[in-house]
Amino acid sequence: MDRGRTGYGVLMKSAKLEWALDQLPAALRLLEDGVKAFPDFAKLWMMRGQILESLGRDSEAKEVYGQGVKQCPLAVPLWRLLARLEERTGLQIRARSVLEKARLRNPQTPELWLEAIRVESRAGLGDIAAGLMARALQECPSSGILWAEAIFLADRTRRKTTSVDALKKCEHDAHVLLAVSKLFWAERKLQKTRDWFNRTLKMEPDLGDAWAYFLKFEQQHGTEEQQQQVVQRCVAAEPRHGPEWCRVSKDIHNWRLKTEQILRLTAKQLAVPV
């Protein structure tokens, strides 16, 4: 088993290097061999599909992701990649179906519920999204990522009430604290926003999304000195997590970027909460 894992690790590093150097045919060849040798290692299927997507070979990428979820049915990120590709190519019904299958194989998984809710929200189907959220919170009542989403999914008149409910259920969850920070920002309660960002980052300094939103806030409302303080604190914390942060940090084209560069690029791509 150890020898197998060593072989997998070497193959992964080789494929990532070829990908980073933009040698995509070579990377694909390595990954094609990789999924034959290690069919239950989801990351190989994910990388292969992502490279095919980057080449515009969407139908092949769907096939790869589809084979991948059969081999690795518990790999939540793999299910999400397949659903997002179906959605991106205009097949929302198929995206919905993929996520339903994923939830059957992976019950009580907040990330899959969140993905399904966002599919409906992006399609402008707010009522369906709200219905899914109600079901999601029944199945995962203490999920911070779901409660954080619920705050901004609610009507403006109900956001404050929803945030109170979220804090009761997930008092120590950084995702909920971040959502409350963004809520105060949307309401232009600037000092409260700053206080809640600091509370969030005291709770979870590893959450890159919180640092990026905090910098975005200070760029809009703070001084140069306040912005620089956020940057310095973030560099010291070396965050690694958060979906927005990882979208930048794990992009193969950004593999050389340092923490400050990732922070600034992530902040630039964020929307101001409204």
C-alpha positions in Angstrom: 0.0 0.0 0.0 2.9 2.4 0.9 4.6 1.6 -2.4 1.3 2.4 -4.2 0.9 5.7 -2.4 4.5 6.6 -3.2 3.9 5.8 -6.9 0.7 7.9 -6.7 2.6 10.8 -5.2 5.3 10.8 -7.8 2.8 10.6 -10.6 0.7 13.5 -9.1 3.8 15.7 -8.8 4.9 14.9 -12.4 1.4 15.6 -13.8 1.2 18.9 -11.8 4.6 20.0 -13.1 3.6 19.3 -16.7 0.4 21.2 -16.2 2.1 24.1 -14.6 4.6 24.3 -17.5 1.6 24.2 -19.9 2.6 20.8 -21.3 -1.0 19.6 -21.4 -0.7 16.6 -23.7 2.1 15.2 -21.5 0.0 15.9 -18.3 -3.0 14.1 -19.9 -0.9 11.1 -20.8 0.4 10.8 -17.2 -3.1 11.2 -15.8 -4.6 8.6 -18.2 -2.0 6.1 -17.0 -2.7 7.3 -13.4 -6.4 6.6 -13.4 -5.7 3.1 -14.7 -3.1 2.4 -12.0 -4.9 4.3 -9.2 -8.6 4.3 -10.1 -9.8 5.1 -6.6 -7.7 8.3 -6.3 -10.2 11.1 -7.1 -7.6 13.8 -7.5 -6.3 12.2 -10.7 -9.8 12.2 -12.3 -10.3 15.8 -11.2 -7.0 17.0 -12.7 -7.7 15.1 -16.0 -11.1 16.6 -16.3 -10.0 20.1 -15.5 -7.2 20.0 -18.1 -9.8 18.8 -20.7 -12.1 21.6 -19.7 -9.3 24.1 -20.1 -8.8 22.8 -23.7 -12.5 23.2 -24.5 -13.0 19.5 -24.6 -16.1 19.6 -22.4 -17.8 16.3 -23.6 -14.6 14.4 -22.8 -14.3 16.1 -19.4 -17.9 15.1 -18.6 -17.0 11.5 -19.5 -13.9 11.6 -17.2 -15.8 13.1 -14.3 -18.6 10.6 -14.8 -16.1 7.7 -14.7 -14.5 9.3 -11.7 -17.7 9.5 -9.6 -18.3 5.8 -10.3 -14.9 4.9 -9.1 -14.9 7.4 -6.2 -18.5 8.0 -5.2 -17.5 9.6 -1.9 -15.4 12.3 -3.5 -17.5 15.4 -3.1 -15.3 17.8 -5.1 -15.5 15.4 -8.1 -19.3 15.5 -8.0 -19.2 19.3 -7.8 -16.9 19.6 -10.8 -19.3 17.4 -12.9 -22.3 19.4 -11.8 -20.6 22.7 -12.5 -19.6 21.6 -16.0 -23.2 20.5 -16.7 -24.4 23.9 -15.5 -21.8 25.8 -17.4 -22.8 24.1 -20.7 -26.4 25.0 -20.2 -27.7 21.8 -18.8 -29.1 22.9 -15.4 -31.5 19.9 -15.3 -28.5 17.5 -15.5 -26.6 19.5 -12.9 -29.5 19.1 -10.6 -29.7 15.4 -11.3 -25.9 15.0 -10.6 -26.2 16.7 -7.3 -29.2 14.6 -6.3 -27.3 11.4 -7.0 -24.3 12.8 -5.1 -26.5 13.5 -2.0 -27.9 10.0 -2.1 -24.3 8.6 -2.0 -23.1 11.2 0.5 -26.0 12.0 2.9 -25.6 14.9 5.4 -23.0 16.6 3.3 -23.5 20.4 3.5 -21.2 21.1 0.5 -23.5 19.2 -1.8 -26.6 21.0 -0.5 -24.8 24.3 -0.9 -23.9 23.5 -4.5 -27.5 22.6 -5.3 -28.9 25.7 -3.7 -26.5 27.9 -5.7 -27.4 26.2 -9.0 -31.0 27.3 -8.4 -30.0 30.8 -7.2 -27.8 31.4 -10.3 -30.8 30.3 -12.5 -32.9 33.0 -10.7 -35.1 30.3 -9.1 -35.1 31.8 -5.6 -38.2 29.9 -4.3 -36.6 26.6 -5.3 -33.3 27.6 -3.7 -35.2 28.6 -0.5 -37.0 25.2 -0.4 -33.7 23.4 -0.8 -32.2 25.5 2.0 -35.0 24.5 4.3 -34.4 20.8 3.5 -30.6 21.2 3.8 -30.9 22.8 7.3 -33.2 20.0 8.4 -30.5 17.4 7.4 -27.5 19.5 8.5 -28.8 21.8 11.2 -25.5 22.9 12.5 -23.7 23.5 9.2 -21.9 26.9 9.2 -21.6 27.1 5.5 -25.4 26.5 5.0 -26.4 29.1 7.7 -23.9 31.6 6.2 -25.6 31.1 2.8 -29.1 31.3 4.4 -28.4 34.8 5.7 -28.0 36.3 2.2 -30.6 34.0 0.6 -33.2 35.5 2.9 -35.2 38.6 2.0 -33.5 41.8 3.2 -36.2 42.2 5.9 -35.4 38.8 7.3 -31.6 38.8 7.1 -31.0 40.1 10.6 -33.4 37.5 12.1 -31.7 34.7 10.0 -28.3 35.9 11.2 -29.5 35.7 14.9 -30.7 32.1 14.2 -27.4 31.3 12.5 -25.4 32.5 15.5 -27.5 30.5 17.9 -26.9 27.3 15.9 -23.2 28.0 15.0 -21.9 30.5 17.5 -18.2 29.5 16.9 -18.3 28.9 13.1 -16.1 31.3 11.1 -18.3 31.1 8.0 -21.2 32.4 10.0 -19.1 35.1 11.6 -17.9 36.1 8.1 -21.5 36.3 6.8 -22.5 38.5 9.7 -19.4 40.8 8.9 -20.6 41.0 5.3 -24.2 41.8 6.5 -23.0 44.8 8.6 -20.9 45.9 5.6 -24.0 45.8 3.4 -25.8 47.9 6.0 -22.8 50.3 6.0 -22.3 49.8 9.8 -18.5 50.3 9.3 -17.1 49.9 12.8 -19.3 46.8 13.5 -18.1 45.4 10.2 -14.5 45.8 11.3 -15.2 44.4 14.7 -16.8 41.3 13.2 -14.1 40.7 10.7 -11.6 40.8 13.6 -13.8 38.4 15.5 -13.9 36.0 12.5 -10.2 36.1 12.1 -9.5 35.5 15.7 -11.7 32.5 15.5 -10.2 31.1 12.3 -7.0 32.8 11.0 -6.7 30.1 8.3 -9.8 31.2 6.5 -8.4 33.0 3.5 -11.8 34.2 2.3 -12.2 36.3 5.5 -8.8 38.0 4.9 -9.8 38.8 1.3 -13.2 40.2 2.2 -11.6 42.3 5.1 -9.0 43.7 2.6 -11.8 44.5 0.1 -13.7 46.3 2.9 -10.7 48.3 3.9 -9.9 49.2 0.3 -13.5 50.6 0.1 -13.8 52.3 3.5 -10.4 52.2 5.3 -7.1 54.1 5.2 -3.9 53.0 3.5 -2.6 52.0 6.9 -5.6 49.9 7.8 -5.3 48.1 4.4 -1.6 47.4 5.1 -2.4 46.0 8.5 -4.7 43.5 7.0 -2.1 42.5 4.4 0.6 42.1 7.1 -1.6 40.1 9.4 -2.7 37.8 6.5 0.9 37.2 5.4 1.8 36.2 9.0 -1.3 33.9 9.3 -0.6 32.1 5.9 -4.2 31.1 5.3 -4.9 28.0 3.3 -8.7 27.6 3.2 -11.9 29.1 1.9 -13.5 28.5 -1.5 -12.7 32.0 -2.9 -9.1 31.8 -1.7 -8.6 28.3 -3.1 -10.1 29.3 -6.4 -7.0 31.6 -6.8 -4.4 29.7 -4.8 -5.1 26.3 -6.5 -5.3 27.7 -10.0 -2.4 26.1 -11.7 -1.4 29.4 -13.3 -0.9 30.9 -9.9 1.4 28.3 -8.5 4.3 30.8 -8.0 2.2 33.4 -6.1 3.0 34.3 -2.5 0.4 34.9 0.2 0.1 38.7 -0.4 -0.4 38.2 -4.1 -3.1 35.6 -3.6 -4.8 37.9 -1.0 -4.9 40.9 -3.4 -6.0 38.8 -6.4 -8.8 37.1 -4.3 -10.0 40.4 -2.9 -10.1 41.9 -6.4 -12.4 39.1 -7.6 -14.9 39.4 -4.7 -18.2 41.2 -5.0 -19.1 43.9 -2.5 -22.0 42.5 -0.4 -25.4 44.2 -1.0 
